């Protein structure tokens, strides 16, 4: 029970609660080790059900009905697989994904742009959280949008103060928020109703309807979050591992099995929103205001007497999603900055900076535009994240197929399949953006897409000359760093020796 509820709150390692180490036999997996690994996967999966996902689900249900349910499932499965690849980099390669990318692409002219694109993805992912949080406060307590945006900064500071009590309580809080989302959205789904024949056809039949490419891009960008890869890989390095094959296999098993159930729960939540949008918005004219997280609840039918209104339930779901997803983006940004640049910025400075950068555009939109403007901003953010995914996914795939991973590199068949899946993401981005662009803009859009394709091709073909990673050395972090505890959470600031891997300096 201690291993499950608390995560070394005093900052000291507890051999009874650790993953397989030299203090615990690596040939037998104990219940304590399993309990210690439980929980962080729920932190990772929060990014799959943030307000940006809500927006993309609404757009998919409106434009394509039930036909894109398969894409939600396929994107989640692909995301789970690339999460496994990120975990393997950490467990067997003994480096986080951001450090591995810095080793594979050491030149400053290549490494710095990759870092900037990855950080931009974190900032964009933060925008829907701020907007969703503000909209929820507007419904629940009539708070003006611009004040709700500012409140998101205050809640972040409260969250940072809660770090003093350890990370396990935060993981339990995230499970609670996921439960709030699940109950609220499943209840809404049950009241609205579903065409089950169309639903299961959408789940089992891959297709994208005419004019639905923008919704497909939003689905891919909101489900496969690039910053989650960096967070997950950094998280598994928090505990000392014996560098023998048995301990490493057990650590990989624990780290990859933990997010499976949370991601499956997130698939059901996304299906609930898509199906609700298909039932209430598809096939007939509705006000533009309803086509997004700002006014979606206006499309709900009357709820049974004595029950909360549909807008109240929707607001609670938005509030839970916006508050909990701030955890992932804050932690991921710190891990990315440390890995690419070796800058050790205190967590509270990183959180405030990221939140302020996200708040500025949301605050401007809240002041100058109506709630339809907020919907448009979230749609643009989801499509942008889909583009930025390539700058994280391609390096990960290249590293896993290179000599850097030694005998743990992907085999020929696995390497070919994952490269084809990555290429499919790039093609969908290019074709979907061109198809969705207005005719007057297609000339300019074509030039941008050409540059995007050239950049992706460069990442695909550039040789990786980095030496194989040393699997046997115990990896201490360099300098003063935020240490990640568990499989998806950041807990304590610790001082550690020089790293065994020499990473490029600024």
Secondary structure, DSSP 8 states (H G I E B T S, - for coil): -HHHH-S-TTS---TTTSSS-TTS-TTS--HHHHHHHSSHHHHHHGGGGSHHHHHHHHHHHHHHTTTTHHHHHHHHHHHHHHHHHHHHHHHHH-S-HHHHHHHHT-SHHHHHHHHHHHHHHHHHHHHHHHHHHHHHHHHHH---HHHHHHHHHHHHHHHHHGGGG-SHHHHHHHHHHHHHHHHHHHHHHHHH---HHHHHHHHHS----TT-HHHHHHHHHHHS-HHHHHHHHHHGGGS----SHHHHHHHHHHHHHHHHHHHHHHHHHHHHHHHHHHHHHTTS---GGGSSTTTGGGGS----TTS--HHHHHHHHHHHHHHHHHHHHHHHHHHHHHHHH-----HHHHHHHHHHHHHHHHHHHHHHS-HHHHHHHHHHHHHHHHHHTHHHHHHHHHHHTSGGGGGGS--HHHHHHHHHHHHHHHHHHHHHHHHHS-GGGHHHHHHHHHHHHHHHHHHHHS--------SSS-----EEEEEEETTTEEEEEEEE---SS-----
